[in-house]
């Protein structure tokens, strides 16, 4: 990283203000006064310096995780360490790709786009094995919970407090108090199908890690650790102060996420385990799952973009976890439905898989409800500098995104949309 002449050595190109005894070059604009808040660390640094430092840090984490994986993959007793190394690899790859996408106007687009696409490929290949493992654990755990849960609440009435009781109440009405022998067969069928998928994903990951394509990606990340793919300062804003250039791009990521959330039917997710929304989601299973998954990706993009400028929102992280649970439940429900379509399975097995599918769709509705409570469409107001005026380059709050007003669900909505 190039050291600015007006910053002391060892600061990494970042400072909270001018160096005592020194000042900006003659004719340059004065430094903004330091102020507390999410953008405080950007004062005095250029956009290229801040962006390059973040990318360098993530690239270093990527290379460290790669070395940990190489050291632990060959030892059977280090399976957990190898899995953790893969998780950290994917974590760094996602952040690098997201930052290159959000701050694309400040980068060498040809190099940044190619690296981002390769990192997305790598993160996807490495994540499939763990995805199938977690899906199997989730479905088997749900089957065990459904088969062992009581079929009625106090006083002999069906309990409706959880997804398990809602699905089990339906099962007990037809089978006399439980899912019966279909549970064991359904579990065996799911384990056979998902274990096969996991084995194939493991083989694909090993093949990818040994391919020339992966080594090219690793070499590109190694270069990234010392040289970020930034655009020419003369033709871009990389030479401008970070406080002026970075927050507007981060705000654009927030606006895209807010617009995607606005398009969701959040009015149907105002109640946990909403029965009306659940009826819709069974009728058009998964119709809205793709839209919710797009929101998940945009919210994650927004969170990574704001990490660069030092802004951390715990509520947004919690909303992201709710969207992750939504994705996991939706994919688990799809796996249960696919298993139920297996030819020549026993009716009791198909019935158990149907109850399992309904249980996971209940979990989808619960995750949507949780996200609706956590999502805040407006950015936090940046603190105001002394004197009552915002520092130059600070980004004001965007206009609040209007939320849908609760109202009756029309027949067109019932036939054209899934659950909230």
Protein Blocks (a to p, Z undefined) as FASTA:
>chain_A
ZZdfkbcehklopafbdcehiacdehiacdddddedjklmmgopafklmmmmmmmmmmmm
mmmmmmmmmmmmmpmklmmmmmmmmmmmmmmmmmmmmmmmmmmmmpcfklmmmmmmmmmm
mmmmmmmmmmmmmmmmmmmmmmmmmmmpcfbdehhiacfkbmklmmmmmmmmmnoopabj
mlmmmmmmmmmmmmmmmmmmmmmmmmmmmpmklmmmmmmmmmmmmoccbddfklmcklpc
fklmmmmmmmmmmmmmmmmmmmpcfklmmpghifklmmmmmmmgoklmmmmmmmmmmmmm
mmmmmmmnopacfklmmmmmmmmmmmmmmmmmmmmmmmmmpghiafklmmmmmmmmmmmm
mmmmmmmmmmmmmpcfbdcdddddehiiacehiacddddddddddddddfklmmmpccZZ
